[in-house]
Every structure is written in structure tokens, then in C-alpha cells.
């Protein structure tokens, strides 16, 4: 068993205890960050005269060779090592001899793992941000192609007023744009370097923490060594932001699942993102949308786990905090996979535009516009509301839409209606008249799309 400690102990750790305590099976994922941090630490030690320049070069050469061998599959992670830190250090000593033992001068596994996790999360936030930008680009493309694609807008899952597909997708554009902002905010706040904090109280060696922070791309060193090794706020914030991403994806998936149903037939999901039934040959199931919706709970679970783990931990580092890794790794991988698959699914979907418009007409989504027509012709709104309610009842009884009523039928209910009612309640008019900022009208939607395009170019 390769351990970084042992002088205090008179016998070897029980095998079961060792396995329970070990973390290499999952923290090996941090190998690149661990080696990068070690290289920066070695360079700083030489700069400060704590180790010789030649010793630094040997250490750097050894660390580079370990990194290359891991990535080329020449060096395997085996259970004889307790964690990624002992794995790297033991292999370094094998390659460099006693000089490799000097690498750990002035640092602890506590600040080392805090550094590794921060660097890992920072890297992953960058990758997730790129995936979200790709998704936003796909949404933007669909919006720009469907400014005049009419469909029903819903409240309480009841057809409410007509909107456009561009307007509907635009709501999700705003959601994912906020997700990028939340992740950028979390990334900015985590970007202080804990390396050099030691176990909890710093070190007597003359470390240059500002130097290592700069080399590793941080904005500066952390200012309290106890907080440095005990802080997992950045994981809570990141997992919270990722939970919100998944909530948005899940809402979107729920709608696509409904739109794909036989009752709606608003969309046709590409065969590559659908599956069939083992018994019913007619079935084409929206499995990707359902799985993304299902995996949302998995990411929520990661957030609840880290909150529960951290809620009762006294300062500074405690072994409980080793539990921060597995569910964080899983949540990040889950979110990345879900965004990529969801993007592929919506990018290949076919929209049944005629069905969308027909659904809007048959759902009386233009009823509000009929009431507005009466108001514009001098009828008080409350009276207009009642008149249109009677129109809707009449249509339900006859199984027709407002567009299909004759002028005589309109005038039987209210003589205020004239021939121009048909133009007033047309889908085109209902949507295009709504041109306040944020509404679905083509004029204002064109302005919004220009803002979205600028956002994608600049961010």
C-alpha cells in the first residue's frame, strides 16, 4: 500500500479500512490537475530557493513523463495507491529517486486536493459553457427560421393565446443564457488558489503563493488557510447552477415529449434520437427527451449530497469531504452528455407547422383578440369578455373555431361585429400586432434576434 504517511503508526492499516479510506478509484480523474499543480509548486519551490534548480528540472521531467505515460495508457492506476496524490508522488520517486521526495515540501494533501478540485471544476465549467453556447446557437437558428410559424401558447396546460415557434424557443434561449451567466459567476468566485495553505495553518517555508496562483491561472491566492482547505462552496454553487441547467432541459424535454405525442403531432423526432417498442411496431418513443428528464433528479441528488455532507463539518478539513468527488464527477458528466444529446435532438427535429397553426385556431387562442376587437369598437372590456365567452360556447356546441363562424352568427350574439372581425382574429394579425419588446410579433422578434446574434458573437 503506497501511503504518504506512516511514521506515527506501528502496524499497517487493516485492508478493509484501507479500501474504505482509499479514493484512487475515483480521484484518478484529477490526474492532470494534480500533476499541473505539482509542476507549479516545484517551480515555485526553486524560485524561492527551497529546492535547487537542478532538482526542479528533475521533478518537472519526472512529472511530465508520468503525465505522458498516463495519457498513453503506459501507466495504470492500481489499488496499491491510496489516492491520486500518493500515486503521482510514488511514481515520481520511482523515477527521480530522493529528489522526488522534496516535491511535497510546504504543502499538504489538504491544500493539494482543494487545488485539484478547483482546477477540475474550473475546466469543466469551461466545457459546459461551450456546450451551452452550441445549444443556444441551435435554438437561435430554429428561432430565425420560424418567426412566422404560429402555434398555441399555453397557461395551465390550456391553450391561451397564439405565439410563434420563435417566441416559444426564445423563452429557452433566455433560460440557457442565464445558465451561462450563473456558471461564469461561480467560476469567477472559485478562482482563488488554495495551494500553500498546508494542512490548515500555512507553512514556515517562504512560499510565494501569488506566483503559483498566477502560474495556474488564478486571480490570486486565498486569504485564509483554514477556509482554503475546508471550502466547498464552489461545488455547491456549481452543482446548483447545473441543477438549474437540468431543470431547464427537463422542462424543454417535457414539452417536446407532449409535442411528439399522437394528440399534438407538432414535431417529428429524428430516428437517430428515437427508439421503438419491443412489442408494438407502430411506436416511436422520445427516449432521449425522457432520459434527459429522468437524469435531472440525478444531478439534484448531487447537490443535496454536498449540502448534506457540508452542513455539520467543523473547521478545518475532515475526511467527510472526500465524499465531494464521486457525485460531482457524475453530475458534470451527466450534464455534459444531456446538453450534447438534447442539442442533437432539437437540431434534427422536423416541425409540423400546419398542425401547430391548426391547433392554435382550434383552441380559441384568438378569443382575447376578439374581445379586443369589441373594446376597440366601444364595448366595455367586461361586457366584451362575456360576449366572447358566449361565442366560444357557440363554437364548442357546433364543433367549429371562431374563424369558421359566419358573420350572421357573430351578429346574433353582438351587432358590433362587422366583416373585419375575421382579419382581427386571424393568426397572423393576433401575433403580428404584438410588438412590444418581448412579445412574439415579427417586428420586435427581428430586433430580439439581432440582440441574440450579437450576444453569441461576443460571448
N, C-alpha and C positions, 0 to 999 in steps of 0.2 A: 504494500500500500504506500503510494507516494504522497507524503504529507509535508506541509510547510512548518510543522511543529512537532514536538515530541520530547524535548529535553526535560520537561517537567514531569513526564509520565514514566512509570516503571514497568508497565506492560502494554501490549498492543491493544488497540480498541477492538472490542468484540465485532466480529464480522457483520452481524445483523445491525449493530449500532452504526458501523462504518457505512454500510449500504444506505441506511436511513438518513444519515447525515450528508452523504455524498450528493453532488449536484452536476457532475460532468455530463450525465446522460442528457441534460437539457441546457446547461450553461455553455456547452461546447459551441453553441450558436454564436457566442460572443468572442470567438477566437480572434477575429480580425480586429475588433475594438481593443481586446486585451493586448495584442501584440503592438498595435499602433500606439496605445497609451504607454506601454513599456519602452518603446523606442524613444518617445518624447521624454520620458523620465530619465532614461540613460543619458540622453543628450544634455539634459539639464544638470545631472549629477557631474558630468565632465565640465560643463561650463562653469560650475561653481567650485571646481577643484576637489570635489568629494571623491571622484574616481579619476584615473588617468585617461588621457585622450586615447591612448592605445587600447585601454580596457573598454572604453566606449565603442571603439571601432569593432572590437571582437564581439561585443554584445550585440551591436546592431547587425553585424554579419550573421551571427547565430540566429537572431530573431527573424531576419529576412529569409533565411533558409528554412526555418520552421514554417513560416507562412507559406512559402512556395510548396513545401512538401505536403502540407495540409490540403492546399488547393489542387495539387496534382495527384491527390489520393495516395501519396507515398507514406504518409504518416497518419495512422488511425488513432482514434480516441478509444482507449481501453479502460476497463474498470479499476485497474490498479491505481489510477489517479483520482484524487478526491474531487477536484473541480478543475475548471479551465486554467486557473492561476497556477495550481501545482503542476498541471500538465505542461504548460509553457515553460515554467521555471525548471522543472526536472529535465526536460529535453534540452533546454539551454545549457544546463550544467553538463549534460552528457556531451554536448558539442564543444563547449568552451572551457570546461574544467572549472577550477575555483573562481575564475573571474565572473562566471555566470552567477555565483552566489552573491555578488555585490549589487546585482540589479535591484534587489528588494530594499536597499538602504533608503531610509527616510520615507517609507510608505507601508501601508498595511493592506491586508485583503479588504478591509472595510472601505477604505477610500478607493481602492482599485476596482471593486465591483460597482461602487457608486459611479465611478467614471465610465466603466464599460456599459452599464445600463443607460446612462445619459447619452453616450455616443450612439448606441444602438437605436434608441428611441428617436434621437435627432435624425439619424439616417433614414429610418423607416417613415417618419413624418414627411420627409422629402419625397420618398417614393409614393406614398399615399396621395400627396398633393398633386403629383404628376398624373396619377390615375384619375383623380377628381377633375383635373383640367381636361383630360381626354374625354371624360364623361360630359362635362359642360360643353365641350366642342361639338359632341354628337347631338346634345339637346339643342344647341344653337342652330345646327344645320336643320334639324326637324322643324324648329320654330320658323326659320326663314323660309321654308318650303310650304308652310301651312298657315300663313297669315289669313287666308280666306277659307280655311277648312272649318265649317261650322259644326258644332256639337253641343249637346246639353251640358250646362254646368249644374252641379248638384249642391244642395244643402240637406242634411239629414238623410242622405242617400235618396232624396226625392229630386226629380228634375225641377230646376228652379228658373234659370234664365239661360239664353243661348250665349255661348262663348266660342272661341276658336281653339283648335288644337294647339296653335302657337301660344295662346294665352294660358292654356292648361299646363303645357310643358314649361312655360315661363315661370310658373309657381315653383317648380322643382329646380329651375335654374337658380332662383333666389336662395333656396334651401342649401344647395350644394356650394353656392358661393359663400354663404355664411359658414359652412363646414370648413372650407379652406381657411377662412379668417380665424376660426377657433383654433385650428391646428397650428397656424402661424403664431398665434398668441401664446399657445402652450410651448411651442418651440423656442420662442424668444425668452420666456421666463425660465426655462430649464437651462439656458445656455451660459451657465457659470460653472467653472471647473472645480470639482472637489479634490482632485489629486494633490497630495501634500498635506491633507488633513490628518493623515495617520489613522490610528485606531479610533481616536475621538478627540485627542488633545494636541494635535500637531506633532512637531518633532524638534529636537535640538539642532539638527543639521541645518546649515544655511541654504535652504531651498529657495529657488526663485519660482514661486508659484505663478507669477504673472507670465513668465516665459513659457512654462508648459501650457498654460491656458491659451496663449497666443498660437503656439505651435499646433495645438489640437483644434483650433478654430472656435474657441470660446470667447465670450466678450470680456472675460476676466475671471479671477479666482473667487470662490465662495468666501464669505467673511466670517463664518463661524464653523469651526471644525466639528463640533458636536452635531449641528444641524446638517452639515455636509454628508456625514455618513448615515444619518438617520432619516434624511428627507426622501420621501417617495411621492411627494405632492405632484411631481411632474408626471408620474404614472397615472395617478388618479385623474388629473386633468386630461391627459391624452386618452385614457380609456373612456372618460366621459364624452369627449369630443367624438371618439369613434362610435360610441353608443348612439350618439345623435345622428351620425352618418348612417348607421344601420337602420335607425328609426325612419329616416327619410327614404332609404332604399326600400324598406318594408312597406311603407305607405304606397310608394310608387308601384311596387310589385302587386299589392292588393288590388289596385285599380286595373293593372294590366291583366290580372287573373280574371277579374269581372269582365273587362272588355273582350277577353278571348272566349268568354262563355257563349254557348249557343243562343242565349237570350239577347246578348248585346251584339256580338259579331262586329265589334269596332276594329279589331286588329286580327291579323294573321301572323302568328309567331313562326319564324323560320324553322324548318325541320331540324336544323342543327341545334336548336335550343328547345326542342320538344321531345317528348317520349310517347310511346304508345302503351296500350294495355295488354297484359298477358292473356286476357280472355275476351275483351271487347274490341273487335277490329276497327270500329269506327272512331275510337278515341284518339285524340291528340292532346296530350296533357302539358300544361305550362310548368313543367317540373323545375326549371331554373328559377322562375319567379317564386315558386313555392319554397324552394330550398333557401333562397336568399331571405325570404320572410322568416323561415324557421331558424336560420342561423343568427338572427338578430338576438334571440334570447341567450345564445352562447356568449355573445360579446357583452350583453348586460351582466351575465354571470361573472365575467372577469372583473367588471367594475365593482360589483358587490363584494367579490372576494378580496380585492385590495383594500376597499374601505373597511371590511371586517377585520382583515389582518392588522391594519394600522391603528385601529381605534383605541387599543389599550396598551400600546407599546411605550414604555418609558425611554427616556434618552439614555445611551445613545443607540448603538447598533445592538440588535438582538437577532437570534437565528431565525425567528419567525419570518423575518424579512426576506429570507431565501424563497419564500412562497410567492414572491412578486413576479417570478420569471415565467413559469410554465404557462400560466393563463394569459400573461401579457404577450408572449410569443404567439400563442394560439389565436388570440383576439386580432393581433396585427395581421397574421397570415389569413385569417378568415375574412377580414375587411378587404384586404387587397384582392383576394380571389373573388369576392362578391361584387366589388366595383367593376373588375375586369369582365366578368361574365355578364353582369347586368348591361354594361355598355355594349357588348357584343349583341345581346338580345335586342335592345331597342334600336340599334343601328341597322338591324336586318329585318325588323318588323315591317309588315305592309299594313297601311291604314285604309280601312274601308270607308272612304269619305262619304259615299252616298248613304250608308247605314247610319253614320253619325248625324248627318243633317236630317234624315228622316226621323231619327229618334228625338231630335230636338223639336221638330214640328209636332210630332205626336204626343209629346209630353207637356204641351201647353206652356212651353218656356217663353212664349211671346205674350203671355197673359198680362204681364206688367206693362208691356208696351201698348197693349190695347187700353189699359187703364190710363196710361199717359196720354193716349190719343183723346180720350174723353176729357181729361183735365185741360188739355190744350184747346179744347173746344168749349170751355166754360163750365164743365161739370165739376163740382167739389170732389176732392180725392176720395173721401169716404163713400160718397154715392157711386163714384166710378168703380171703386173696389167691389161694391155689391153687385153692380151691373155686370162686371166681367165674371164674377162668381157664377151668376146665372147663365152667362154664355158657356162657361166651362161645363156646367151641369147639362146644358142642352147638347153639347158636343159628346159628352160621355153617354148620354141616352141614345144618341144616334150613331155612336161609334165613328165620329169624324174629328178632324182637327179644326182649329179656329180658321185656318187658311181655306178649309173646304166649305165653310158656311156660306150660304147665299146672302146677298145684301138684304133681301127681304127678311131672312131670319134674324139678321143683325138688327134691322129697324123695328122688328116686332118687339124686341127687348128694349131698344132705345132708338128713338128717331134721330139722335145726334149723329149716328153712324152714316157716313157717306162712302162713295166709291173709293176714296183714297185710304180707307181703313186697310185695304189689302197691301198697299205699299208700306203703310206704317208698321204692320206686323210681319213683314217679310223677314226672313232670317238675316238677309243682307242689311236691311235697314236697322233691325234690332241691334246688331253688332256694330255696324259702322258708325252709328250715331254716338256710340260711347267712346269719346275721345279725350276724356280727362286722363292725366298721367296714371298709368297702372291699369287702365281699362283695356278691353280687347279690340277696340277699333283699329282698323288698318293704319290710319294716320299716326296714331300715337304708338302703335306696335312697331312701326318702322323706326321711330325715334328710339324706342327701347332697344331694339335690335342693334342699332348703331352704338348705343352705350355698351351693350354686351360684347360687341365685336372689339371695341376699344379696351374693355376690361380684359378680354382674353389675350389681346396683343401685349398689354402692359403687365400682366400678372401671370 
